Amino acid sequence: MAHAIFISYRRDDTEGEAGRLFDDLTRAFGGDAVFMDVAGIGPGTDFRKAIDDNVSSCGVLLAVIGPEWTTITGSSGERRLDDSNDYVRLEIASALLRNVPVIPVLVHDARMPHADQLPDNLKDFAYRNSVEITHARWNSDVQLLVQALTQYVHATKATETDTVHATVPVQLPAPHPAADAAPAKRKSKMPLIAGAAALAVVVIGLVIFFVLHKPSGGSALNGHWTDTNPNGLGSVAELDISGEGNQLAVHAWGVCKPANCDWGTQNATFDGQTAKATWSFLSNDSGQEKGRVATLSISAGTDGKLNVTINNAYAQRPGTVHQFEFVRAQ
């Protein structure tokens, strides 16, 4: 049976995270929709043929990347990526060759490998947009990934009807007294009134506290923004931010001549203070330099403005960092 999601990983680098991701995606999409070598290959099966068959029939491949993914060596001391028979290299190369969507999944603060760190049949992998899953925000990061994967695979019927587990105790109403029970002796209502008044004071105090101490949500960044002083090709001229909570989408337009160029929309991770979104480009805006990865860090500034930092990483030269101030578009 074809598997819609194929998880590629290195056991020495990300075995724990890959297993946890496999469990989460299986709950979201069903066991038949996710393939990982340990769980999906039966005893006595040639794992090379099983991997090739599943890659060729999958709808999307997730490559889990840890901090040592590019440097891990084999028993001979040779870097595993330089071995043409390395199974991770074969998995990703097979997917790229068949035009299967490949999504890098970064864990443990890993960075995307540069093209010059990869063998020839994996160089295109360096230009794929990546997603990041952190330990502190694992559930919310995985939820964003699941939403992105819905264009390749649908949730199972069982998953769609899963019960939502409460995070606070459920208070049920007291049972009605029996019809023939003797009426209780009438008591004074004064203690009840006093208790209700005290409770009202506490509730009002809590409301005031949470209003005054409410953390800034992603909605504070929402809107259409423009750079007050765009300073050359490759920088950002406009931003359009939407979403709520920690689920934001950022649409960016770069500075181009004669008109601004559309970078498209990327999902952003938001930790309550800063939203981060990443774009990968085969070439820069002038079409002269390959291998640019631009990461935007966006936070609320003073006087209703946005602080935007652009970290540019390049395959063939050192990266750059630029800071800008954006205002709401009129």
C-alpha positions in Angstrom: 0.0 0.0 0.0 1.3 3.5 -0.9 2.4 5.7 2.0 1.6 9.4 1.7 4.3 10.5 4.2 7.9 9.1 4.3 10.1 10.0 7.3 13.8 10.0 6.5 16.3 10.3 9.5 19.6 9.2 10.9 19.4 7.0 14.0 22.6 8.5 15.4 21.3 12.0 15.0 17.5 12.2 15.4 16.1 8.8 16.2 14.1 10.0 19.2 12.6 13.0 17.4 11.8 10.9 14.3 10.0 8.3 16.4 8.0 11.0 18.3 7.1 12.7 15.0 6.0 9.3 13.5 3.7 8.7 16.5 2.2 12.2 16.2 1.6 11.9 12.4 0.2 8.4 12.7 -2.4 9.8 15.2 -3.2 12.6 12.8 -3.4 10.7 9.5 -3.6 7.0 10.4 -1.0 4.2 10.4 -1.3 3.5 6.7 -0.4 7.0 5.8 3.1 7.2 7.4 6.2 5.2 6.7 9.4 5.0 8.8 11.9 2.2 8.3 11.8 0.7 11.7 8.0 0.6 12.0 7.2 -0.1 8.3 9.6 -2.8 7.2 8.6 -6.4 8.0 11.1 -9.1 9.2 13.1 -10.6 6.3 12.3 -7.8 3.9 15.2 -6.2 1.9 15.2 -2.7 3.4 16.8 -1.2 0.3 13.9 -2.3 -1.9 11.3 -1.4 0.7 12.7 2.1 1.0 12.8 2.6 -2.8 9.3 1.3 -3.2 7.9 3.5 -0.5 9.8 6.6 -1.7 8.6 6.1 -5.2 5.0 5.9 -4.1 4.9 8.5 -1.3 3.3 11.9 -1.6 5.8 13.9 0.5 9.1 13.1 2.2 10.1 14.6 5.6 13.9 14.8 6.1 14.5 15.1 9.9 17.8 17.1 10.2 19.8 17.3 13.5 22.9 19.3 14.2 25.2 16.4 13.1 23.3 15.3 10.0 25.9 16.5 7.5 29.0 15.4 9.5 28.2 11.9 10.9 30.8 9.3 9.7 30.6 5.6 9.2 32.9 2.9 10.6 35.5 3.6 7.9 35.7 7.3 9.0 34.2 8.5 5.8 31.3 11.0 6.0 28.1 9.0 5.4 26.8 11.6 2.9 29.8 10.9 0.7 28.9 7.2 0.5 26.7 6.6 -2.6 25.0 3.7 -0.9 24.1 5.7 2.3 20.4 5.0 2.8 19.5 8.6 3.8 21.3 9.9 0.7 19.4 7.3 -1.4 16.0 8.2 0.2 16.3 12.0 -0.5 18.0 11.6 -3.9 15.2 9.2 -5.0 12.5 11.7 -3.9 14.2 14.6 -5.6 14.7 12.6 -8.8 10.9 11.7 -8.8 9.9 15.4 -8.0 8.4 14.2 -4.7 8.0 17.2 -2.4 10.8 17.1 0.2 10.4 19.1 3.4 13.5 19.5 5.8 12.4 19.3 9.4 15.0 20.9 11.7 15.4 19.8 15.3 17.8 20.7 18.1 18.6 24.1 16.6 20.0 22.5 13.4 20.6 24.7 10.3 19.9 23.8 6.7 23.0 22.4 5.0 24.6 24.5 2.3 24.8 23.2 -1.3 28.6 22.8 -1.1 28.2 20.4 1.9 26.1 18.0 -0.2 26.8 15.5 -2.9 25.7 16.4 -6.5 22.5 14.5 -6.4 21.4 16.2 -3.1 22.4 19.9 -3.9 18.8 20.8 -4.7 17.9 19.8 -1.2 19.7 22.9 0.1 17.0 25.1 -1.5 14.0 23.5 0.0 11.9 25.5 2.5 12.3 24.0 5.9 10.2 23.8 9.1 11.5 23.9 12.7 10.2 21.7 15.5 11.5 22.7 19.0 11.3 20.7 22.2 9.6 23.6 24.1 6.9 24.1 21.4 6.7 20.6 20.0 2.9 20.2 20.1 2.2 23.6 18.4 5.1 23.2 15.9 3.8 19.7 14.9 0.2 21.1 14.6 1.5 23.6 12.1 3.3 20.8 10.2 0.1 18.7 10.2 -1.8 21.6 8.7 0.8 22.0 6.0 0.7 18.3 5.2 -3.0 18.3 4.6 -2.4 19.3 1.0 -0.7 15.9 0.5 -2.7 13.6 2.8 -6.1 13.7 4.6 -6.8 12.9 8.2 -8.4 9.6 8.9 -12.1 9.4 10.0 -11.0 8.1 13.4 -8.8 11.1 13.9 -11.5 13.6 12.8 -13.8 12.3 15.6 -11.2 12.0 18.4 -12.3 13.4 21.7 -10.7 16.6 22.8 -9.2 16.0 26.3 -10.1 18.7 28.9 -7.1 20.5 30.6 -9.2 21.4 33.7 -11.5 19.2 35.8 -15.0 19.0 34.5 -17.7 20.2 37.0 -21.0 18.3 36.6 -24.3 19.7 38.1 -25.5 18.2 41.3 -28.3 15.6 40.8 -31.9 16.6 41.4 -33.4 15.6 44.7 -35.9 12.7 44.7 -39.5 13.9 44.2 -40.7 12.4 47.5 -37.9 13.7 49.5 -38.9 15.9 52.4 -38.2 19.6 51.8 -35.1 20.8 53.5 -35.4 23.2 56.3 -35.2 26.8 55.1 -32.1 28.5 56.0 -31.0 32.1 56.0 -29.8 33.5 52.7 -27.4 36.0 54.3 -24.3 33.6 54.2 -25.0 32.8 50.5 -25.3 36.5 49.6 -22.1 37.3 51.4 -20.3 34.5 49.7 -21.6 35.6 46.3 -20.4 39.1 46.9 -16.9 37.9 47.9 -16.7 35.7 44.8 -17.7 38.6 42.6 -14.9 40.7 44.1 -12.4 37.9 43.4 -13.6 37.5 39.8 -13.4 41.2 39.1 -9.9 41.3 40.5 -8.8 38.3 38.3 -10.3 40.0 35.2 -8.5 43.2 35.9 -5.2 41.3 36.5 -5.4 39.3 33.2 -6.4 42.4 31.2 -3.4 44.3 32.5 -1.0 41.3 32.2 -2.3 39.8 29.0 0.7 38.6 27.0 1.0 40.0 23.5 -0.5 37.5 20.9 0.4 37.1 17.3 -2.6 39.3 16.4 -0.6 42.3 17.5 1.6 41.8 14.5 -1.3 41.4 12.0 -1.8 43.8 9.2 -0.1 45.2 6.1 3.3 46.9 6.9 5.8 48.8 4.8 9.5 49.5 5.4 10.2 53.2 6.3 13.6 53.1 4.5 14.2 50.1 2.1 17.9 50.1 1.4 18.6 48.1 -1.7 18.0 44.9 -3.6 17.4 41.8 -1.4 15.8 43.7 1.5 12.0 43.6 2.3 9.7 46.4 1.3 6.3 45.1 2.4 4.9 42.5 4.9 1.3 41.2 5.2 0.8 39.2 8.5 -2.3 37.2 9.5 -3.3 34.5 12.0 -3.7 34.3 15.7 -2.0 32.7 18.7 1.2 31.0 17.6 -0.1 30.2 14.1 0.9 33.1 11.8 1.4 33.5 8.1 3.8 36.1 6.6 3.5 37.3 3.0 6.6 39.3 2.0 7.6 41.5 -1.0 11.3 42.1 -1.6 12.8 45.3 -3.0 13.2 44.9 -6.8 13.3 47.3 -9.8 11.1 48.6 -11.2 8.4 47.0 -8.9 8.6 45.0 -5.7 9.0 41.2 -6.2 6.6 38.8 -4.5 8.4 36.4 -2.2 5.1 34.5 -1.4 3.7 33.3 1.9 5.4 31.2 4.6 4.2 29.9 7.9 5.8 31.6 10.9 6.6 30.2 14.4 5.6 32.7 17.1 6.8 32.4 20.8 4.8 35.2 22.1 7.4 37.8 21.4 9.0 37.1 18.0 7.6 35.6 14.8 10.1 33.8 12.5 9.6 32.8 8.9 12.1 31.5 6.3 12.3 31.8 2.5 14.8 29.9 0.2 15.8 31.2 -3.2 17.5 29.5 -6.1 18.9 33.0 -7.0 18.8 36.4 -5.6 16.5 39.1 -6.9 18.9 40.1 -9.7 19.3 36.4 -10.7 23.1 36.5 -10.2 23.8 34.6 -7.0 22.5 31.2 -6.0 21.8 29.7 -2.6 20.2 32.4 -0.5 18.1 31.6 2.6 16.4 34.6 4.2 15.0 34.3 7.8 12.8 37.2 9.0 12.5 37.8 12.8 9.5 40.1 13.5 8.6 41.7 16.8 6.5 44.6 18.0 8.4 47.8 18.4 7.6 51.2 20.0 4.9 53.6 18.8 3.0 50.8 17.0 5.9 49.9 14.7 7.5 46.6 13.8 11.1 45.6 14.3 12.3 43.3 11.5 15.7 41.6 11.3 16.7 39.7 8.1 19.4 37.0 8.4 20.7 36.1 5.0 22.6 32.9 4.5 24.4 32.2 1.2 26.0 29.0 -0.2 28.9 30.8 -1.7 29.7 33.7 0.6 29.3 34.8 4.3 25.8 35.7 5.5 24.5 39.1 6.3 22.2 40.6 9.0 20.0 43.7 8.4 17.5 45.5 10.7 14.5 47.5 9.6 11.6 49.4 11.0 8.1 48.9 9.5 5.0 51.0 9.9 1.4 50.1 9.1 0.4 50.8 5.5 -1.9 53.8 5.0 
